[in-house]
Amino acid sequence: MKIISLFTNEKALISNAKKGDHTAQHTLYQKYAPQMLAVCRRYVKDLQFAEDVSIQGFLKVFLQLHTYSGKGSFEGWVKRIMINESINFLKKKRSLVFDTNTEGYEKVTNSGITLKNDAEYLLKFIDRLPDNCRSIFILYAIDGYKHSEIAELLEIPESTSKSKLSKARKILQENIKNYKQRYESL
């Protein structure tokens, strides 16, 4: 028996989910769960914890669905919830401790480093960053947040956001440089 999707229009799907239709909610979950797990995983290293955060995020999505006005992307709205849940998880685990001392962190500029077809290694390098640097790097470089938004979200000074981003870039550049040197000599 072939299953036919009951909802093809996302607006209708969201409207029905707002009314408590469990089939519509399940369809939304199925549609966005893989992407949102990936968002959570960028912030939370351990996959099992990232899955927990994702589930908590979807619980919040469905509890707050009535606040979604339909303006802007629904996916973007869900993604913002997942990012906030991930940051809250890290705060609760006390993984995000910020040193507001910005001395010794110079501004790091783009050095033209590229990794062709090696996104997996880049993700591993990002995973190895200290938690406070990794979160800021992901918020800024991947999710497109501004330093003022990061500072507000993480409850830190904007200068700390900038210095931790600089530190993260410096660490990543050093790791990439070492990686390239090691494998170019083979």
Disulfide bonds with the S-S distance in Angstrom:
none
